[in-house]
């Protein structure tokens, strides 16, 4: 369904049922909700699962590039909840979606029933330096050039096929095991993805949203669950620890055998952690 959030409409795929809604925000930017595949579907018996294509991405309608900011993305989440009449909802954001969820958590503290930050970071200080170090030392060596080139191509992406190709080349960086066979499962899940090269290109040339909320984490009042992969080469455990330390009574769960794609690499443990969090709410 397309949901009006003011100046545009967001595409939302609904699965499951329940009084508590879970708004899931995908990574990227430039991707869409298909990255979650069916990995979150087991939560459908515990909540109303709402998989969102973020502003100007996926099957959501176009919007002005000036609005592709974390502040606006956060307001979109609130507008979406209002438009759908959600009295109680949890926001789960993964990767770039985690930046949105964090921005929403600090800007609209207390509005959501809870927030799940999955593979995120609270500031650029804890993000890009880590990525650059991991790119320089990435192994196996025979994949290093491929992975480094895929990151560089983000700033020049012009077509959906180009985004699909660079993501395909980049996936080994995002799994703890660069040869993990589940990468093929993720590629299959995203076979019908609608990519947004303009959004990706804008982010790659302008700091991926400039997440800077580290000094505001203490303002968050709703329960927060922070999820991280021990071997994440994009959003470090150190970044997750900073989030959990800064938010009062936040819970941190680290998946010891995962990289950046925790919900794929340790799907059972991931779903169980989110389910426990939802049950407490």
C-alpha angles and dihedrals in degrees: 000000000000114000122199112233097172112272096027143007126252124215113234128185113202125208132166128010141247145113091271116068124209113206108202119202118198130223130248120055099244097035130094142223093284089082087079090058107178095317094107094042095095086069089064092093090057102042148005100268114212115187108197132202101215124232113308091356135107111349094337115117123262123271136182114283089232087070096055092102132123089241091057094043088054091050089049090060091053092045090049092052090048094047091051092046093238110175094180123024142155124213118218115187126181124200106322086007087058089058088054092046091050092048089049091048094056099035095046101026113181095015096100119057088229144343131224116200109197117188096339142139132215098217144015087246088071097037123047098036089055092049092050093050092048092049091052094053101031116144146240089055092215090065097041098089092046092052095044091050091050091059091047091051092059090080091056102040111136106161138042090245090056092052091047091050096048091047089051090052092045099050095089088063091056099052123072088229108048088206096047107149090215088077085079089054090054092048089051092048089053096046089111097041120137106217126205108213093175091056093046093047092050092050094046091054095043110043104276093275099320095253107206113159102118093112092049100051092101089066093067111109105175123083112274132200117198118200125191141169116232091222098040109146093189108041109025130217085242089062091049090050090052090054094048092045093050099048116072111253094349116164121228124203119184119196105215098203099043140093123190097317097065095154089059101035097049100013096158095052091042094054091044092054092050091044091054090049093050091048090057089055 
